[in-house]
């Protein structure tokens, strides 16, 4: 193992010793309370299988075959989740073939950030993760099940499913992906049209046509945002079948993988002699493997919160320093939009996750000796699934990348580090992703232009007020203020300003999902403005310095002057009602800060 990876793993284990011990003790107690449906009364059990067909009822009356829960985020609106509509029938048939039963245990909400970007609903997005976790717990709490299949892909959905399922970590769990849509409009062209629209040089119809050609069919969006980051990280943790993440929906191979996932979770179940559950598999090594994969691929910055919360659900405590220290030694091995111009399909065709895992293992950057859902170590995940004479088989990943411009080797990476850094200074702590930022933009020191809402920036841009060097400060966007929405509406405008030759940067207590791309962005800043953070004290014209090399973020005021300043008034009360936002007040008030996962469940305060 690389010494830094081992060091970070060891300190996480040491930091987590008490919480992890307590978690595993709870799992042992849950396991000893089984077998599961055998503990139900006759009335409980009768209710549990009342809706089943006679054959399934007969199976469930006996206690020697598995009953598998399906928890799905299917809905028609999310392109990524539309394919899940037909998965339950495939899963039931596969379970019957194993002499077992699969029941649809529950659905979870699944909102699409692509639809809600810049809209009021985006202010529920982060909180939806914890709602999904609770929905998953409700689905599994009937105690009817010996294992679970989790059907989810996108942003907050996979983290929520995992957090909820880890509360039932004595059960074996396999995540079942749906796969990406085929490639559409090239990302370079989509980006060009977006910036032209921001400048008023194309109309809304042209923009809509470009977007519709980009997002055009069932399947996950093809850029490397949070959804596809989810899939890659889960696979590197050994919670998918090998190579399953990026196979297209609606194909024979995808259906075969879904059947195989069902068969495998049955093999892992207690009635089949299984002894390990999700909670044992998600250990310190698996979490570190996920962080390494995130950094090697320039994945979503949202995971500096989501994987903190997932780890905490398993009794494991990680922080941003763990990400940053690993980032120093993990090479950047991919160029996938927005960190390049090619999409996730190009990555998959170049060798994909199996090739990536083999390269990282050979460099000593991943733990091989982990528990996975296929009962083997991580080396088994260096294989690619295929159909051979209609039979699902796995073959070794290619020896060399099929597209070195998208997927490199560990020996010849695109950059020697993972591009994720922690910034700290008199404004607090933040993260920055520099995977797509040119080195000459790593440091920006310029007068602040302060906004309380991302929509204000558009007006300032169109009025020409931003045609200069500036650090755009968007405050009161934290979890306590308005749910910490992603601020993607900023991206085209800031990109245009940079293209015009101005030195620009962004500082915010909100989120960007890493989609800030080429513009340096200090995000997830805390303490947030509404919790007394100094971002609330910045005024227009204050000199603000963001330095990704030095790891600093500060306003150039002496301590006395900064202390004596009063916070700007919070003008976001209207963000707390309407569109269901009034229902989430308790989450806003109780959420932890971003480095603690921005969670309603574990707030050390």
C-alpha positions as CSV (number, residue, x, y, z in Angstrom):
1,X,0.0,0.0,0.0
2,X,1.1,3.6,-0.6
3,X,2.2,5.0,2.7
4,X,-0.2,8.0,2.6
5,X,-3.2,5.8,1.8
6,X,-2.2,3.5,4.7
7,X,-1.7,6.5,7.0
8,X,-5.1,8.0,6.2
9,X,-6.8,4.7,6.6
10,X,-5.1,4.1,10.0
11,X,-6.1,7.5,11.4
12,X,-9.7,7.1,10.2
13,X,-9.8,3.7,12.0
14,X,-8.3,5.2,15.2
15,X,-10.6,8.2,15.1
16,X,-13.6,5.9,14.6
17,X,-12.8,3.1,17.0
18,X,-15.6,3.8,19.5
19,X,-18.3,4.7,17.0
20,X,-17.5,1.8,14.7
21,X,-17.4,-0.6,17.7
22,X,-20.8,0.6,18.8
23,X,-22.2,0.3,15.3
24,X,-21.0,-3.3,14.8
25,X,-22.4,-4.3,18.2
26,X,-25.8,-3.0,17.2
27,X,-25.6,-5.1,14.0
28,X,-24.7,-8.2,16.0
29,X,-27.8,-7.6,18.2
30,X,-30.0,-7.2,15.1
31,X,-28.6,-10.4,13.6
32,X,-29.2,-12.3,16.8
33,X,-32.8,-11.2,16.8
34,X,-33.4,-13.1,13.5
35,X,-34.3,-15.0,11.5
36,X,-36.3,-12.1,10.4
37,X,-39.8,-13.0,9.4
38,X,-39.7,-16.0,11.7
39,X,-39.9,-13.5,14.6
40,X,-43.2,-12.1,13.4
41,X,-46.5,-13.1,14.8
42,X,-48.9,-15.0,12.6
43,X,-50.9,-11.8,12.2
44,X,-47.7,-9.9,11.2
45,X,-46.7,-12.5,8.8
46,X,-50.1,-12.8,7.2
47,X,-50.1,-9.1,6.6
48,X,-46.6,-9.3,5.1
49,X,-47.5,-11.8,2.4
50,X,-51.2,-11.1,1.9
51,X,-50.6,-9.5,-1.5
52,X,-48.4,-12.2,-2.8
53,X,-49.2,-14.9,-5.3
54,X,-49.9,-18.3,-3.8
55,X,-46.5,-19.8,-4.7
56,X,-44.7,-16.9,-2.9
57,X,-47.0,-17.2,0.1
58,X,-46.1,-20.9,0.4
59,X,-42.4,-20.0,0.2
60,X,-42.7,-17.3,2.8
61,X,-44.6,-19.6,5.2
62,X,-41.4,-21.7,5.4
63,X,-38.3,-20.2,6.8
64,X,-35.6,-21.8,4.6
65,X,-35.7,-19.5,1.6
66,X,-34.7,-15.8,1.2
67,X,-37.1,-12.9,0.9
68,X,-35.4,-10.0,-0.9
69,X,-36.6,-6.4,-0.5
70,X,-36.6,-4.1,-3.5
71,X,-36.2,-0.4,-2.5
72,X,-36.5,1.7,-5.6
73,X,-36.3,5.4,-6.6
74,X,-38.1,4.7,-9.8
75,X,-40.1,7.5,-11.4
76,X,-41.0,8.6,-14.9
77,X,-39.5,12.1,-14.7
78,X,-35.9,11.2,-14.0
79,X,-34.3,9.9,-17.2
80,X,-31.9,7.9,-15.0
81,X,-34.7,6.2,-13.1
82,X,-37.1,5.6,-15.8
83,X,-35.5,2.3,-16.7
84,X,-36.2,1.0,-13.2
85,X,-39.9,0.7,-14.2
86,X,-39.3,-2.8,-15.6
87,X,-36.7,-4.0,-13.0
88,X,-39.1,-5.5,-10.4
89,X,-40.4,-8.1,-12.9
90,X,-36.8,-9.1,-13.8
91,X,-35.9,-9.3,-10.2
92,X,-39.0,-11.4,-9.2
93,X,-38.3,-13.8,-12.0
94,X,-34.7,-14.2,-11.0
95,X,-35.6,-14.7,-7.3
96,X,-38.1,-17.4,-8.3
97,X,-35.4,-19.1,-10.3
98,X,-33.4,-19.4,-7.0
99,X,-36.5,-20.7,-5.1
100,X,-36.8,-17.4,-3.3
101,X,-39.1,-14.4,-3.2
102,X,-38.5,-10.7,-4.0
103,X,-41.0,-8.1,-2.8
104,X,-41.2,-4.4,-3.7
105,X,-40.7,-3.1,-0.2
106,X,-40.9,0.6,-0.8
107,X,-40.2,3.5,-3.0
108,X,-38.2,6.6,-2.2
109,X,-38.6,10.1,-3.5
110,X,-36.1,11.0,-6.3
111,X,-35.9,14.6,-7.4
112,X,-33.9,15.7,-10.4
113,X,-31.4,18.5,-9.8
114,X,-31.3,19.0,-13.5
115,X,-35.0,20.0,-13.4
116,X,-34.7,22.1,-10.2
117,X,-31.5,23.9,-10.9
118,X,-32.1,27.6,-10.2
119,X,-35.7,26.8,-9.1
120,X,-37.2,26.9,-5.6
121,X,-37.3,23.1,-5.5
122,X,-33.5,23.0,-5.5
123,X,-33.6,24.2,-1.9
124,X,-35.1,20.8,-1.0
125,X,-32.4,18.8,-2.9
126,X,-29.8,18.3,-0.2
127,X,-32.5,17.5,2.4
128,X,-34.0,14.9,0.0
129,X,-31.0,12.7,0.8
130,X,-32.0,12.3,4.5
131,X,-35.7,11.9,3.4
132,X,-34.6,9.0,1.1
133,X,-32.6,7.5,4.0
134,X,-35.7,7.6,6.2
135,X,-37.8,6.2,3.4
136,X,-35.4,3.3,3.0
137,X,-35.6,2.6,6.7
138,X,-39.4,2.6,6.5
139,X,-39.3,0.1,3.6
140,X,-37.0,-2.3,5.5
141,X,-38.4,-2.0,8.9
142,X,-41.1,-4.6,8.4
143,X,-38.6,-7.3,9.3
144,X,-39.8,-9.4,6.4
145,X,-36.5,-9.5,4.6
146,X,-33.2,-11.4,4.4
147,X,-31.5,-9.1,2.0
148,X,-32.1,-6.0,-0.2
149,X,-31.6,-4.6,-3.6
150,X,-31.3,-0.8,-3.8
151,X,-32.4,0.7,-7.1
152,X,-31.1,4.2,-7.4
153,X,-28.5,6.3,-9.3
154,X,-28.6,10.0,-9.0
155,X,-27.3,12.8,-6.8
156,X,-28.8,12.5,-3.3
157,X,-30.4,9.1,-4.0
158,X,-27.6,6.7,-3.7
159,X,-26.2,8.3,-0.6
160,X,-29.7,8.3,0.9
161,X,-30.3,4.7,0.1
162,X,-27.0,3.7,1.6
163,X,-27.5,5.7,4.8
164,X,-30.9,4.1,5.3
165,X,-29.7,0.6,4.4
166,X,-26.7,0.9,6.8
167,X,-29.3,1.1,9.6
168,X,-30.1,-2.5,8.6
169,X,-26.4,-3.3,8.0
170,X,-26.9,-6.9,9.2
171,X,-28.6,-7.6,5.9
172,X,-26.7,-8.2,2.7
173,X,-27.3,-5.5,0.1
174,X,-26.5,-5.1,-3.5
175,X,-26.9,-1.8,-5.4
176,X,-28.5,-2.2,-8.9
177,X,-27.5,0.5,-11.4
178,X,-29.6,1.4,-14.5
179,X,-26.8,2.8,-16.8
180,X,-26.3,5.9,-18.8
181,X,-28.1,7.2,-21.8
182,X,-26.3,7.1,-25.2
183,X,-24.1,10.1,-26.0
184,X,-25.9,13.1,-27.4
185,X,-24.7,16.6,-28.3
186,X,-21.0,16.9,-27.7
187,X,-20.3,18.6,-24.4
188,X,-18.1,21.2,-26.0
189,X,-21.0,22.3,-28.2
190,X,-23.4,22.3,-25.3
191,X,-21.0,24.4,-23.3
192,X,-20.6,26.8,-26.2
193,X,-24.4,27.3,-26.6
194,X,-24.8,27.9,-22.9
195,X,-22.2,30.7,-22.9
196,X,-23.7,32.2,-26.1
197,X,-27.1,32.3,-24.4
198,X,-25.6,33.9,-21.3
199,X,-24.2,36.6,-23.6
200,X,-27.6,37.0,-25.4
201,X,-26.2,35.8,-28.7
202,X,-28.6,32.9,-29.1
203,X,-32.3,32.7,-28.1
204,X,-34.1,30.3,-25.7
205,X,-35.3,28.0,-28.5
206,X,-31.7,27.4,-29.6
207,X,-30.7,26.7,-26.0
208,X,-33.6,24.3,-25.5
209,X,-32.7,22.5,-28.6
210,X,-29.1,22.0,-27.5
211,X,-30.1,20.9,-24.1
212,X,-32.7,18.5,-25.5
213,X,-30.0,16.9,-27.8
214,X,-27.8,16.5,-24.7
215,X,-30.4,15.0,-22.4
216,X,-32.4,12.9,-24.9
217,X,-33.4,9.5,-23.6
218,X,-33.8,7.2,-20.6
219,X,-30.6,6.7,-18.7
220,X,-28.3,8.7,-16.6
221,X,-27.0,12.0,-17.9
222,X,-23.6,11.4,-19.5
223,X,-21.5,14.1,-17.9
224,X,-19.4,13.2,-14.8
225,X,-21.5,14.8,-12.1
226,X,-22.8,13.4,-8.8
227,X,-24.9,10.7,-10.4
228,X,-22.1,9.0,-12.3
229,X,-19.7,9.7,-9.4
230,X,-22.1,7.7,-7.2
231,X,-22.0,4.7,-9.6
232,X,-18.2,4.7,-9.8
233,X,-17.7,5.0,-6.1
234,X,-20.2,2.3,-5.2
235,X,-18.6,-0.1,-7.7
236,X,-15.1,0.6,-6.3
237,X,-16.5,-0.2,-2.8
238,X,-17.6,-3.6,-4.1
239,X,-21.3,-3.0,-3.7
240,X,-22.2,-3.4,-7.4
241,X,-21.4,-6.4,-9.5
242,X,-18.1,-5.9,-11.3
243,X,-18.3,-3.6,-14.3
244,X,-22.0,-3.0,-13.8
245,X,-22.1,0.8,-13.5
246,X,-22.1,2.1,-17.0
247,X,-23.8,-0.5,-19.1
248,X,-26.7,1.1,-21.1
249,X,-30.3,0.5,-20.0
250,X,-32.6,-1.6,-22.2
251,X,-29.8,-4.0,-23.3
252,X,-29.6,-7.7,-22.8
253,X,-26.4,-7.2,-20.8
254,X,-28.1,-4.8,-18.4
255,X,-30.9,-7.2,-17.8
256,X,-28.5,-10.1,-17.3
257,X,-26.6,-8.0,-14.7
258,X,-29.9,-7.2,-12.9
259,X,-30.7,-10.9,-12.7
260,X,-27.2,-11.7,-11.5
261,X,-27.4,-9.1,-8.8
262,X,-30.7,-10.7,-7.5
263,X,-29.1,-14.2,-7.5
264,X,-26.0,-12.9,-5.7
265,X,-27.9,-11.2,-2.8
266,X,-29.8,-14.4,-2.3
267,X,-26.5,-16.3,-2.0
268,X,-25.4,-13.8,0.6
269,X,-28.6,-14.1,2.7
270,X,-28.8,-16.0,5.9
271,X,-31.1,-18.7,4.6
272,X,-28.4,-19.5,2.0
273,X,-25.7,-19.6,4.7
274,X,-24.5,-16.0,4.4
275,X,-23.0,-14.3,7.5
276,X,-22.0,-10.8,6.4
277,X,-24.1,-7.8,5.8
278,X,-23.7,-4.3,4.3
279,X,-22.4,-2.9,7.6
280,X,-19.4,-5.2,7.6
281,X,-18.6,-4.5,3.9
282,X,-18.7,-0.7,4.4
283,X,-15.6,-0.5,6.6
284,X,-12.7,2.0,6.8
285,X,-10.9,0.4,3.8
286,X,-14.0,0.5,1.6
287,X,-14.5,4.2,2.5
288,X,-10.9,5.1,1.7
289,X,-11.2,3.2,-1.6
290,X,-14.2,5.3,-2.5
291,X,-12.3,8.5,-1.7
292,X,-9.4,7.4,-3.8
293,X,-11.7,6.7,-6.8
294,X,-13.4,10.1,-6.4
295,X,-10.0,11.9,-6.5
296,X,-8.6,9.8,-9.3
297,X,-11.5,10.7,-11.5
298,X,-12.2,14.3,-10.5
299,X,-15.7,13.4,-9.3
300,X,-18.4,15.5,-7.7
301,X,-17.5,17.8,-4.8
302,X,-20.9,16.9,-3.3
303,X,-19.2,13.8,-2.0
304,X,-17.2,15.8,0.4
305,X,-20.5,15.9,2.2
306,X,-22.3,12.7,1.1
307,X,-19.5,10.2,1.8
308,X,-18.9,11.8,5.2
309,X,-22.6,11.1,6.0
310,X,-22.5,7.5,4.5
311,X,-19.4,6.8,6.5
312,X,-21.0,8.1,9.7
313,X,-24.0,5.8,9.1
314,X,-21.5,2.9,9.4
315,X,-19.8,4.4,12.5
316,X,-16.8,5.7,10.6
317,X,-15.7,9.3,10.9
318,X,-13.9,11.1,8.0
319,X,-13.2,14.7,7.3
320,X,-12.0,17.0,4.6
321,X,-8.3,16.6,5.6
322,X,-8.7,12.9,4.7
323,X,-9.8,13.9,1.2
324,X,-7.1,16.5,0.8
325,X,-4.2,14.3,2.0
326,X,-5.3,11.5,-0.3
327,X,-5.6,14.0,-3.1
328,X,-1.9,14.9,-2.8
329,X,-0.9,11.3,-3.8
330,X,-3.7,10.1,-6.0
331,X,-3.1,10.9,-9.6
332,X,-5.8,12.4,-11.9
333,X,-6.5,9.7,-14.4
334,X,-9.6,10.8,-16.3
335,X,-10.8,13.7,-18.4
336,X,-14.6,13.4,-18.4
337,X,-16.8,16.4,-18.8
338,X,-16.7,18.9,-17.0
339,X,-13.1,18.1,-16.4
340,X,-12.7,17.3,-20.1
341,X,-14.8,17.2,-23.2
342,X,-15.7,13.5,-23.4
343,X,-18.5,11.8,-21.5
344,X,-19.0,8.8,-19.3
345,X,-19.7,6.5,-22.3
346,X,-16.2,7.4,-23.7
347,X,-14.7,6.5,-20.3
348,X,-16.5,3.2,-20.2
349,X,-15.5,2.3,-23.7
350,X,-11.9,3.2,-22.9
351,X,-11.8,0.5,-20.2
352,X,-14.0,2.1,-17.6
353,X,-14.1,1.3,-13.9
354,X,-12.4,-2.2,-14.2
355,X,-9.3,-0.7,-15.9
356,X,-9.3,2.2,-13.4
357,X,-9.4,-0.2,-10.4
358,X,-6.6,-2.4,-11.8
359,X,-4.4,0.7,-12.3
360,X,-5.0,2.0,-8.8
361,X,-4.4,-1.4,-7.3
362,X,-1.1,-1.8,-9.1
363,X,-0.1,1.6,-7.8
364,X,-0.9,0.6,-4.2
365,X,-3.7,3.2,-4.0
366,X,-6.6,0.9,-3.3
367,X,-7.1,-1.7,-0.6
368,X,-7.5,-5.1,-2.3
369,X,-8.4,-7.0,0.9
370,X,-12.0,-5.7,1.3
371,X,-15.3,-7.5,1.6
372,X,-17.4,-7.2,-1.6
373,X,-20.8,-8.4,-2.6
374,X,-19.3,-11.1,-4.8
375,X,-17.4,-12.6,-1.9
376,X,-14.0,-11.9,-3.4
377,X,-11.5,-9.0,-2.9
378,X,-11.3,-6.0,-5.1
379,X,-9.1,-7.7,-7.7
380,X,-12.3,-9.4,-9.0
381,X,-13.5,-5.9,-10.0
382,X,-10.8,-5.6,-12.6
383,X,-13.1,-7.7,-14.9
384,X,-15.6,-6.5,-17.4
385,X,-19.0,-8.2,-17.9
386,X,-20.1,-9.5,-21.3
387,X,-22.6,-12.0,-22.8
388,X,-21.0,-15.1,-24.3
389,X,-23.5,-17.4,-25.9
390,X,-26.2,-15.7,-23.9
391,X,-24.3,-16.4,-20.7
392,X,-23.1,-13.6,-18.4
393,X,-19.3,-13.9,-18.0
394,X,-16.5,-11.6,-16.8
395,X,-13.3,-11.0,-18.8
396,X,-10.1,-9.1,-17.7
397,X,-10.1,-5.4,-18.4
398,X,-8.0,-4.3,-21.3
399,X,-4.3,-4.0,-20.7
400,X,-4.2,-0.5,-22.1
401,X,-6.7,2.4,-22.3
402,X,-8.8,2.4,-25.4
403,X,-8.7,6.2,-25.3
404,X,-5.7,7.7,-23.4
405,X,-7.3,11.2,-23.8
406,X,-10.1,10.2,-21.5
407,X,-8.6,7.4,-19.3
408,X,-4.9,7.4,-18.6
409,X,-2.7,5.0,-16.6
410,X,-1.4,5.5,-13.1
411,X,2.1,5.8,-14.4
412,X,1.2,8.6,-16.9
413,X,-1.7,10.5,-15.4
414,X,-3.1,13.8,-16.5
415,X,-1.9,15.3,-13.2
416,X,0.0,14.0,-10.3
417,X,-2.7,14.8,-7.8
418,X,-6.5,14.5,-7.5
419,X,-7.3,18.2,-7.7
420,X,-9.3,18.5,-4.5
421,X,-8.0,20.9,-1.9
422,X,-9.1,22.4,1.4
423,X,-9.0,26.1,1.8
424,X,-8.8,27.8,5.2
425,X,-8.5,31.3,6.4
426,X,-10.4,34.1,8.1
427,X,-13.4,33.2,6.0
428,X,-13.5,29.6,7.4
429,X,-13.0,26.3,5.6
430,X,-14.0,25.4,2.1
431,X,-13.2,23.0,-0.6
432,X,-12.1,23.7,-4.2
433,X,-11.8,21.3,-7.2
434,X,-9.0,22.4,-9.6
435,X,-9.2,19.4,-12.0
436,X,-10.4,21.7,-14.8
437,X,-8.9,24.9,-13.6
438,X,-5.8,26.1,-15.4
439,X,-2.8,26.6,-13.0
440,X,-2.6,30.4,-13.8
441,X,-6.1,30.7,-12.2
442,X,-5.3,28.9,-9.0
443,X,-4.7,32.2,-7.3
444,X,-7.1,35.1,-7.7
445,X,-7.0,38.3,-5.5
446,X,-9.6,40.8,-6.5
447,X,-12.3,43.1,-5.2
448,X,-15.5,41.3,-4.0
449,X,-18.8,41.7,-5.7
450,X,-21.4,40.4,-3.1
451,X,-24.7,38.8,-3.9
452,X,-27.4,37.3,-1.6
453,X,-29.0,35.2,-4.4
454,X,-27.6,33.7,-7.6
455,X,-30.3,35.3,-9.6
456,X,-28.8,38.8,-8.8
457,X,-25.7,37.9,-10.7
458,X,-27.5,37.6,-14.0
459,X,-28.7,41.2,-13.8
460,X,-25.2,42.5,-12.8
461,X,-23.7,40.6,-15.7
462,X,-26.1,41.9,-18.2
463,X,-25.6,45.5,-16.9
464,X,-21.8,45.1,-17.5
465,X,-21.1,45.5,-13.8
466,X,-18.9,42.4,-13.7
467,X,-16.6,43.3,-16.7
468,X,-13.5,43.5,-14.4
469,X,-11.4,41.4,-12.2
470,X,-13.6,40.3,-9.3
471,X,-14.3,37.6,-6.7
472,X,-18.0,36.9,-6.8
473,X,-19.3,36.2,-3.3
474,X,-22.7,34.5,-3.0
475,X,-23.7,34.3,0.7
476,X,-26.6,33.0,2.7
477,X,-26.6,29.8,0.6
478,X,-25.7,27.4,3.4
479,X,-27.7,24.5,4.7
480,X,-29.2,26.6,7.6
481,X,-30.1,29.5,5.3
482,X,-31.9,27.8,2.4
483,X,-30.9,24.2,2.2
484,X,-27.6,24.8,0.4
485,X,-28.8,24.6,-3.3
486,X,-26.4,24.1,-6.2
487,X,-25.6,27.3,-7.9
488,X,-25.2,26.2,-11.5
489,X,-26.7,29.3,-12.9
490,X,-23.5,31.1,-12.1
491,X,-21.3,28.8,-14.2
492,X,-21.9,30.2,-17.8
493,X,-21.6,33.9,-16.6
494,X,-18.4,33.3,-14.7
495,X,-17.0,31.3,-17.6
496,X,-17.7,34.2,-20.0
497,X,-16.0,36.6,-17.8
498,X,-12.9,34.4,-17.6
499,X,-12.9,34.0,-21.4
500,X,-13.0,37.8,-21.7
501,X,-9.6,37.9,-19.9
502,X,-10.8,38.9,-16.5
503,X,-9.5,37.2,-13.3
504,X,-12.6,35.8,-11.6
505,X,-13.3,33.4,-8.8
506,X,-16.3,32.4,-6.7
507,X,-16.7,32.1,-2.9
508,X,-19.9,30.7,-1.5
509,X,-21.4,28.8,1.4
510,X,-23.5,27.0,-1.2
511,X,-22.8,24.1,-3.6
512,X,-21.5,23.8,-7.1
513,X,-21.2,20.0,-7.5
514,X,-17.8,20.6,-9.0
515,X,-19.5,21.9,-12.2
516,X,-17.7,25.2,-11.7
517,X,-15.3,23.7,-14.2
518,X,-12.6,26.2,-15.3
519,X,-13.4,28.9,-12.8
520,X,-11.8,28.6,-9.3
521,X,-14.6,28.2,-6.8
522,X,-14.4,28.0,-3.0
523,X,-17.5,26.1,-2.1
524,X,-19.2,24.6,1.0
525,X,-17.7,27.4,3.0
526,X,-18.4,27.2,6.7
527,X,-19.2,28.6,9.1
528,X,-22.0,29.7,6.7
529,X,-23.3,33.2,6.8
530,X,-26.4,32.4,8.8
531,X,-24.2,30.8,11.5
532,X,-22.0,33.8,12.1
533,X,-19.5,33.1,9.3
534,X,-17.4,36.0,8.1
535,X,-18.8,35.6,4.6
536,X,-21.7,37.6,5.9
537,X,-19.4,40.5,6.7
538,X,-17.8,40.9,3.3
539,X,-18.7,44.1,1.5
540,X,-18.5,45.1,-2.2
541,X,-14.9,46.2,-2.9
542,X,-13.2,44.2,-0.1
543,X,-10.1,42.5,-1.4
544,X,-10.7,38.7,-1.3
545,X,-7.9,36.2,-2.0
546,X,-8.4,32.6,-3.0
547,X,-5.2,30.7,-3.3
548,X,-5.5,27.0,-4.2
549,X,-1.8,26.4,-4.0
550,X,-1.4,27.9,-0.6
551,X,-4.7,26.5,0.6
552,X,-6.1,29.8,1.8
553,X,-9.3,31.8,1.5
554,X,-9.5,35.2,3.2
555,X,-10.7,38.7,3.1
556,X,-7.8,41.1,3.4
557,X,-9.0,42.9,6.6
558,X,-7.2,42.8,9.9
559,X,-8.8,40.8,12.7
560,X,-10.0,43.8,14.6
561,X,-11.8,45.4,11.6
562,X,-13.4,42.0,10.7
563,X,-14.5,41.4,14.3
564,X,-16.1,44.8,14.6
565,X,-18.1,44.5,11.4
566,X,-21.7,43.4,11.7
567,X,-23.2,40.7,9.5
568,X,-25.3,41.8,6.5
569,X,-29.0,41.2,7.1
570,X,-30.4,37.9,6.0
571,X,-32.9,38.6,3.2
572,X,-33.8,35.0,2.5
573,X,-37.0,34.5,4.6
574,X,-39.0,34.0,1.4
575,X,-36.9,30.9,0.7
576,X,-38.4,29.2,3.7
577,X,-42.0,28.7,2.5
578,X,-43.7,27.7,-0.7
579,X,-42.9,24.7,-2.9
580,X,-42.9,22.6,0.2
581,X,-40.0,24.4,1.8
582,X,-41.9,25.1,5.0
583,X,-42.0,21.4,5.7
584,X,-38.2,21.2,6.0
585,X,-37.6,23.9,8.7
586,X,-36.6,21.3,11.3
587,X,-33.9,20.0,8.8
588,X,-32.5,23.5,8.2
589,X,-32.3,24.2,11.9
590,X,-30.8,20.9,12.9
591,X,-28.4,20.1,10.0
592,X,-24.7,19.8,10.7
593,X,-22.1,21.8,8.8
594,X,-20.7,20.5,5.5
595,X,-17.6,18.8,6.8
596,X,-19.8,16.8,9.1
597,X,-22.0,15.7,6.2
598,X,-24.7,18.5,6.3
599,X,-26.9,15.8,8.0
600,X,-30.0,16.0,10.1
601,X,-29.0,12.8,11.8
602,X,-25.6,13.4,13.3
603,X,-25.0,16.9,14.5
604,X,-22.2,17.0,17.2
605,X,-23.6,20.3,18.4
